[in-house]
């Protein structure tokens, strides 16, 4: 089978996030299928973007996966330049769609760009190729910018996005959702129930192995954690983006409540809120909160093995009633790390498999109490929690499992 996967933000092990398209493609190729990914030349999620020559379309093969890069302008933040970036990608898809359809002749076309407007050029390519059309849900747009960003449903851009989403549900042969609890929403927007399939996020088991040759960054962090544990501290760790959605400010407030309980917090990563979090920690005199820069993905398992527990936080948002599927929780699980999960959502992977403790979001007192509960817990009990998470993710969330489930859904 020939599969064309369209994802504006698709990356690779050479470029960084978003990894899901690359990992699915790799598994499908291993299963004997032919896959092409169409993506943009610039995404804020990647640590390295492809370098195009003067043309506005370029083909590159990365570890056996063929990428077609479409030229788009750079942007910073979520302003007008990002919107221009999105519409330039859609324009390029329309411009080169016929050529891609005639040369590649896909059997399946997957529109998977977070926002739904790529469904229009994807539908055109599918018709030209006599292919099945699949719409993949990452986030619910335009509900996400409406509920999280405060946009009016009558805003012209939101109305355009809504029309694209409605088109996708009416015209797709299949809809695959990463979010597990979207059924009521998508049926209300015109999708036939039998077309909906759930394929969550996942991990690559081989990438959970601890690397023995750490670079200077991870060695520096490791030295600090070993020193803290030698001094009798219980280490709460976080690895990932330091943005508003990650709710790290509530972890700092919780740490202030228990600042004399021999608890240390290690925060590794970068993001828009990092400077603000550092200022808050200084204002609250949190001497046992330590900030470190992001490390390479291959060193994350080594980092997680040093923590006593891992923290994942969310804000209290009605949008999460449709479910969550964060990659970070999968990384923690595969590392066998017990998890403190501060969330209120339609599902909770941590609670489902018993790999940690779940407390309400935006509640520093509950977070603080959970940290102390972990601290007095025996190492064996914490290890049992971590093992439950690892077993669960290996059975349900590795990419060979997910890639097979995806193909079964659309066959």
VEXDREN-2710 file (C-alpha; in Angstrom, 1 decimal):
% VEXDREN-2710
k/r/px/py/pz
1/UNK/0.0/0.0/0.0
2/UNK/1.2/3.5/-0.8
3/UNK/0.6/6.0/2.1
4/UNK/0.8/9.8/1.7
5/UNK/1.0/11.4/5.1
6/UNK/0.6/15.2/5.2
7/UNK/1.7/16.9/8.4
8/UNK/2.8/20.5/8.5
9/UNK/5.0/20.0/11.6
10/UNK/6.4/16.5/10.9
11/UNK/10.0/16.1/12.0
12/UNK/12.4/13.2/12.4
13/UNK/15.3/12.0/14.6
14/UNK/17.5/14.5/12.6
15/UNK/15.1/17.5/13.0
16/UNK/13.2/17.0/16.3
17/UNK/9.5/17.1/16.9
18/UNK/6.9/16.2/15.8
19/UNK/8.1/12.6/15.8
20/UNK/4.8/10.6/15.4
21/UNK/4.6/10.9/11.6
22/UNK/8.2/9.7/11.2
23/UNK/7.8/6.8/13.6
24/UNK/4.6/5.6/12.1
25/UNK/6.1/5.9/8.6
26/UNK/9.1/3.9/9.6
27/UNK/6.9/1.0/11.0
28/UNK/4.8/1.0/7.9
29/UNK/7.9/0.8/5.7
30/UNK/9.1/-2.1/7.8
31/UNK/5.8/-3.8/7.2
32/UNK/6.3/-3.5/3.4
33/UNK/4.4/-0.4/2.6
34/UNK/5.6/2.7/0.7
35/UNK/5.3/6.0/2.5
36/UNK/5.8/9.6/1.7
37/UNK/5.6/12.4/4.3
38/UNK/4.8/16.0/3.1
39/UNK/5.8/18.6/5.6
40/UNK/6.8/22.3/5.8
41/UNK/10.3/23.7/5.7
42/UNK/9.9/25.5/9.0
43/UNK/8.3/24.6/12.3
44/UNK/8.9/26.1/15.8
45/UNK/8.8/22.5/17.2
46/UNK/12.0/21.4/15.6
47/UNK/15.5/21.9/16.9
48/UNK/16.7/21.8/13.3
49/UNK/14.7/22.7/10.2
50/UNK/15.6/21.5/6.7
51/UNK/17.7/23.7/4.5
52/UNK/16.0/24.2/1.1
53/UNK/17.8/25.4/-2.0
54/UNK/16.1/28.2/-4.1
55/UNK/13.2/25.9/-5.1
56/UNK/10.0/25.8/-3.0
57/UNK/9.8/22.0/-2.9
58/UNK/12.5/19.6/-2.1
59/UNK/12.7/15.8/-1.5
60/UNK/14.9/14.2/1.2
61/UNK/15.2/10.6/2.5
62/UNK/15.9/10.3/6.2
63/UNK/16.6/6.8/7.6
64/UNK/14.5/5.3/4.8
65/UNK/11.6/7.7/5.1
66/UNK/11.0/10.0/2.2
67/UNK/10.1/13.6/3.1
68/UNK/8.8/16.2/0.7
69/UNK/9.5/19.7/2.1
70/UNK/7.4/22.6/1.1
71/UNK/8.9/26.1/1.5
72/UNK/7.1/28.3/4.1
73/UNK/8.2/31.5/5.9
74/UNK/9.7/31.6/9.4
75/UNK/7.6/32.8/12.3
76/UNK/7.9/33.5/16.1
77/UNK/5.0/33.1/18.4
78/UNK/1.3/32.7/17.5
79/UNK/0.8/35.9/15.6
80/UNK/0.0/36.8/11.9
81/UNK/3.3/35.4/10.7
82/UNK/2.3/31.9/11.9
83/UNK/-1.0/32.2/10.1
84/UNK/0.9/33.2/6.9
85/UNK/3.1/30.2/7.4
86/UNK/0.0/27.9/7.6
87/UNK/-1.6/29.3/4.5
88/UNK/1.6/29.2/2.5
89/UNK/1.8/25.4/3.3
90/UNK/-1.8/24.9/2.2
91/UNK/-1.1/26.9/-1.0
92/UNK/2.0/24.8/-1.8
93/UNK/-0.1/21.7/-1.2
94/UNK/-2.6/22.8/-3.8
95/UNK/0.1/23.9/-6.2
96/UNK/2.1/20.6/-6.1
97/UNK/-0.8/18.3/-5.1
98/UNK/-1.5/17.2/-8.6
99/UNK/2.1/16.4/-9.3
100/UNK/2.4/14.5/-6.1
101/UNK/-0.8/12.5/-6.8
102/UNK/0.3/11.6/-10.4
103/UNK/3.9/10.6/-9.4
104/UNK/3.3/8.8/-6.1
105/UNK/-0.3/7.5/-6.8
106/UNK/-1.1/6.9/-3.1
107/UNK/-3.7/4.5/-2.0
108/UNK/-4.3/6.4/1.3
109/UNK/-4.0/10.1/1.9
110/UNK/-3.7/11.2/5.6
111/UNK/-4.3/14.8/6.6
112/UNK/-2.6/15.3/10.0
113/UNK/-1.5/18.8/10.5
114/UNK/-3.1/19.7/13.9
115/UNK/-5.2/22.4/12.3
116/UNK/-7.8/21.0/9.8
117/UNK/-7.3/23.2/6.7
118/UNK/-5.0/20.7/5.1
119/UNK/-8.0/18.5/4.5
120/UNK/-8.9/20.6/1.5
121/UNK/-5.7/19.9/-0.6
122/UNK/-5.5/16.4/0.9
123/UNK/-9.1/15.7/-0.4
124/UNK/-8.1/16.9/-3.9
125/UNK/-5.0/14.7/-3.9
126/UNK/-7.1/11.7/-2.8
127/UNK/-9.6/12.3/-5.6
128/UNK/-6.9/12.6/-8.2
129/UNK/-5.4/9.3/-6.9
130/UNK/-8.6/7.5/-6.3
131/UNK/-7.3/7.1/-2.8
132/UNK/-9.0/6.8/0.7
133/UNK/-9.0/10.0/2.7
134/UNK/-8.1/9.9/6.4
135/UNK/-8.3/12.8/8.8
136/UNK/-6.2/12.5/11.9
137/UNK/-7.1/14.5/15.1
138/UNK/-4.3/15.8/17.2
139/UNK/-6.2/18.7/18.8
140/UNK/-9.8/19.7/18.3
141/UNK/-9.7/22.8/16.1
142/UNK/-11.3/25.4/16.3
143/UNK/-12.4/24.4/19.8
144/UNK/-8.8/24.6/21.1
145/UNK/-8.3/28.3/20.2
146/UNK/-11.8/29.1/21.3
147/UNK/-11.5/27.5/24.8
148/UNK/-7.8/28.0/25.4
149/UNK/-7.2/31.2/23.4
150/UNK/-10.5/33.0/24.1
151/UNK/-11.4/33.5/20.4
152/UNK/-15.0/34.1/19.4
153/UNK/-16.8/31.5/17.4
154/UNK/-17.7/34.3/15.0
155/UNK/-14.1/35.4/14.4
156/UNK/-13.5/35.0/10.6
157/UNK/-10.4/32.8/11.1
158/UNK/-12.3/30.6/13.5
159/UNK/-15.2/30.3/11.1
160/UNK/-12.8/29.2/8.3
161/UNK/-11.2/26.6/10.6
162/UNK/-14.7/25.3/11.6
163/UNK/-15.7/24.9/7.9
164/UNK/-12.5/22.9/7.4
165/UNK/-13.2/20.6/10.4
166/UNK/-16.8/20.1/9.3
167/UNK/-15.7/19.2/5.8
168/UNK/-13.2/16.7/7.2
169/UNK/-15.9/14.9/9.2
170/UNK/-18.3/14.8/6.3
171/UNK/-15.9/13.8/3.6
172/UNK/-13.2/11.6/5.2
173/UNK/-13.4/7.8/4.7
174/UNK/-11.9/7.4/8.2
175/UNK/-11.0/9.6/11.2
176/UNK/-8.2/8.6/13.5
177/UNK/-8.0/10.4/16.8
178/UNK/-5.1/10.6/19.2
179/UNK/-7.5/11.9/21.9
180/UNK/-9.6/9.1/23.3
181/UNK/-12.8/10.8/24.3
182/UNK/-13.8/12.7/21.2
183/UNK/-16.8/10.6/20.1
184/UNK/-19.6/12.9/21.2
185/UNK/-17.9/15.9/19.7
186/UNK/-17.1/14.5/16.2
187/UNK/-20.6/12.8/15.9
188/UNK/-22.2/16.2/16.7
189/UNK/-20.1/17.7/13.8
190/UNK/-21.3/15.2/11.2
191/UNK/-19.0/12.1/11.4
192/UNK/-20.5/8.7/11.0
193/UNK/-19.7/6.7/14.2
194/UNK/-18.2/3.7/12.3
195/UNK/-15.5/5.9/10.8
196/UNK/-14.0/6.9/14.1
197/UNK/-10.9/5.0/15.4
198/UNK/-8.6/5.9/18.4
199/UNK/-4.8/5.5/18.0
200/UNK/-3.1/7.3/20.8
201/UNK/0.5/8.7/21.1
202/UNK/3.3/6.3/21.7
203/UNK/7.0/5.7/22.3
204/UNK/10.0/3.9/20.8
205/UNK/11.1/1.2/23.2
206/UNK/14.7/1.2/22.0
207/UNK/15.0/4.9/22.8
208/UNK/14.3/4.2/26.5
209/UNK/17.7/2.6/27.0
210/UNK/20.1/4.5/29.2
211/UNK/23.1/5.9/27.4
212/UNK/26.4/5.2/29.1
213/UNK/28.4/8.1/27.5
214/UNK/26.8/11.3/28.8
215/UNK/27.7/14.6/27.5
216/UNK/28.6/17.6/29.6
217/UNK/25.0/18.8/30.1
218/UNK/23.6/15.6/31.5
219/UNK/26.8/14.9/33.5
220/UNK/26.3/18.3/35.2
221/UNK/22.7/17.5/36.1
222/UNK/23.6/14.0/37.3
223/UNK/26.3/15.4/39.6
224/UNK/23.8/17.8/41.2
225/UNK/21.1/15.0/41.7
226/UNK/23.7/12.6/43.2
227/UNK/24.8/15.4/45.6
228/UNK/21.2/16.1/46.6
229/UNK/20.5/12.5/47.3
230/UNK/23.7/12.1/49.3
231/UNK/22.4/15.0/51.5
232/UNK/19.1/13.1/52.0
233/UNK/16.9/14.9/49.5
234/UNK/13.9/13.4/47.7
235/UNK/14.1/14.4/44.1
236/UNK/11.1/15.5/42.1
237/UNK/11.9/15.8/38.4
238/UNK/10.5/17.3/35.2
239/UNK/11.8/17.1/31.7
240/UNK/10.2/19.0/28.9
241/UNK/8.9/22.3/27.7
242/UNK/8.6/25.2/30.2
243/UNK/5.4/26.7/28.7
244/UNK/2.1/28.0/30.1
245/UNK/0.3/24.6/29.4
246/UNK/2.8/22.7/31.5
247/UNK/1.6/24.3/34.8
248/UNK/5.1/24.3/36.4
249/UNK/4.2/27.4/38.5
250/UNK/1.9/25.2/40.6
251/UNK/4.8/22.8/41.3
252/UNK/6.8/25.8/42.5
253/UNK/4.0/26.9/44.8
254/UNK/3.7/23.4/46.2
255/UNK/7.5/23.3/46.8
256/UNK/7.2/26.5/48.9
257/UNK/4.6/24.7/51.1
258/UNK/7.1/21.9/51.9
259/UNK/10.3/23.8/51.5
260/UNK/11.7/22.4/54.8
261/UNK/10.9/18.8/54.1
262/UNK/14.1/17.8/52.3
263/UNK/12.5/17.9/48.8
264/UNK/14.4/19.1/45.8
265/UNK/13.0/19.9/42.3
266/UNK/14.9/19.5/39.1
267/UNK/13.5/21.2/36.0
268/UNK/15.2/20.4/32.7
269/UNK/14.1/22.0/29.4
270/UNK/13.5/25.3/27.8
271/UNK/10.4/27.4/26.9
272/UNK/8.6/30.7/27.0
273/UNK/8.0/30.6/30.8
274/UNK/11.4/29.5/32.0
275/UNK/12.6/33.0/32.9
276/UNK/9.4/33.7/34.7
277/UNK/9.6/30.5/36.6
278/UNK/13.2/31.3/37.6
279/UNK/12.1/34.7/39.0
280/UNK/9.3/33.1/40.9
281/UNK/11.6/30.5/42.5
282/UNK/14.0/33.3/43.5
283/UNK/11.1/35.4/44.9
284/UNK/9.9/32.4/46.9
285/UNK/13.4/31.7/48.1
286/UNK/13.2/28.1/46.8
287/UNK/16.9/27.2/47.2
288/UNK/16.2/23.5/46.4
289/UNK/14.7/24.2/42.9
290/UNK/17.2/23.8/40.1
291/UNK/16.8/24.8/36.4
292/UNK/18.8/23.2/33.6
293/UNK/18.8/23.6/29.9
294/UNK/17.3/21.0/27.6
295/UNK/19.3/17.9/26.8
296/UNK/19.4/15.7/23.7
297/UNK/16.5/13.2/23.5
298/UNK/18.9/10.2/23.7
299/UNK/19.9/11.3/27.3
300/UNK/16.4/11.7/28.6
301/UNK/16.1/8.1/29.8
302/UNK/19.4/8.5/31.8
303/UNK/18.0/11.7/33.4
304/UNK/14.6/10.1/34.3
305/UNK/16.5/7.2/35.9
306/UNK/17.9/9.7/38.4
307/UNK/14.6/11.1/39.6
308/UNK/12.6/9.7/42.5
309/UNK/9.3/10.7/40.9
310/UNK/8.3/12.7/37.8
311/UNK/5.9/15.6/37.7
312/UNK/3.4/16.3/34.9
313/UNK/0.9/19.2/35.4
314/UNK/-2.0/20.6/33.5
315/UNK/-4.3/23.6/33.8
316/UNK/-7.9/23.1/34.6
317/UNK/-9.5/23.4/31.2
318/UNK/-12.9/22.1/30.0
319/UNK/-11.2/21.1/26.7
320/UNK/-9.5/18.2/28.4
321/UNK/-12.8/16.5/28.8
322/UNK/-12.1/15.0/25.3
323/UNK/-9.0/13.2/26.7
324/UNK/-5.3/13.6/26.7
325/UNK/-2.4/11.6/25.2
326/UNK/0.9/13.4/26.2
327/UNK/4.2/12.0/24.9
328/UNK/5.8/13.0/28.2
329/UNK/3.8/10.6/30.3
330/UNK/4.8/7.8/27.9
331/UNK/8.5/8.8/28.4
332/UNK/8.1/8.6/32.2
333/UNK/6.3/5.3/32.0
334/UNK/8.8/3.6/29.8
335/UNK/11.5/4.7/32.2
336/UNK/9.7/3.0/35.1
337/UNK/9.4/6.4/36.8
338/UNK/6.5/6.9/39.3
339/UNK/4.4/9.8/38.3
340/UNK/2.7/12.7/40.1
341/UNK/0.0/13.7/37.7
342/UNK/-1.9/17.0/38.3
343/UNK/-4.9/16.7/35.9
344/UNK/-8.6/16.7/35.4
345/UNK/-9.4/15.1/32.1
346/UNK/-11.6/12.6/30.2
347/UNK/-8.9/10.0/30.8
348/UNK/-5.9/9.6/33.0
349/UNK/-3.2/7.0/31.8
350/UNK/-1.5/7.3/35.2
351/UNK/-4.6/6.3/37.1
352/UNK/-5.6/3.7/34.6
353/UNK/-2.5/1.6/35.1
354/UNK/-1.6/2.6/38.7
355/UNK/1.8/4.0/38.0
356/UNK/1.5/7.0/40.3
357/UNK/-0.7/9.5/42.1
358/UNK/-3.2/11.8/40.5
359/UNK/-4.3/15.1/42.1
360/UNK/-6.5/18.0/40.9
361/UNK/-4.9/20.6/38.6
362/UNK/-4.0/24.1/39.9
363/UNK/-3.9/22.9/43.5
364/UNK/-0.5/23.5/45.1
365/UNK/-1.6/22.0/48.4
366/UNK/-2.7/18.7/46.8
367/UNK/0.6/18.6/44.8
368/UNK/2.6/19.1/48.0
369/UNK/0.7/16.4/49.9
370/UNK/1.2/14.0/47.0
371/UNK/5.0/14.7/47.0
372/UNK/5.1/14.0/50.8
373/UNK/3.1/10.8/50.3
374/UNK/5.7/9.6/47.7
375/UNK/8.5/10.6/50.0
376/UNK/7.4/8.4/52.9
377/UNK/6.6/5.5/50.5
378/UNK/9.1/2.7/50.4
379/UNK/11.4/2.5/47.4
380/UNK/10.0/-0.9/46.6
381/UNK/6.4/0.5/46.5
382/UNK/7.5/3.3/44.2
383/UNK/9.4/0.8/42.0
384/UNK/6.2/-1.3/41.7
385/UNK/4.3/1.7/40.6
386/UNK/7.0/2.4/38.0
387/UNK/6.9/-1.2/36.7
388/UNK/3.2/-1.0/36.2
389/UNK/3.6/2.1/34.0
390/UNK/6.4/0.4/32.0
391/UNK/4.4/-2.8/31.4
392/UNK/1.4/-0.8/30.4
393/UNK/3.2/1.4/27.8
394/UNK/5.0/-1.6/26.3
395/UNK/1.8/-3.4/25.8
396/UNK/-0.3/-0.5/24.4
397/UNK/1.9/2.4/23.2
398/UNK/4.9/1.2/21.3
399/UNK/4.9/2.3/17.6
400/UNK/4.8/-1.2/16.2
401/UNK/1.6/-1.7/18.1
402/UNK/0.2/1.7/17.1
403/UNK/1.2/1.6/13.4
404/UNK/-0.5/-1.8/13.1
405/UNK/-3.6/-0.5/14.8
406/UNK/-3.7/2.5/12.5
407/UNK/-3.5/0.4/9.4
408/UNK/-6.2/-2.0/10.7
409/UNK/-8.4/1.0/11.3
410/UNK/-8.2/2.3/7.8
411/UNK/-8.2/-1.0/5.9
END
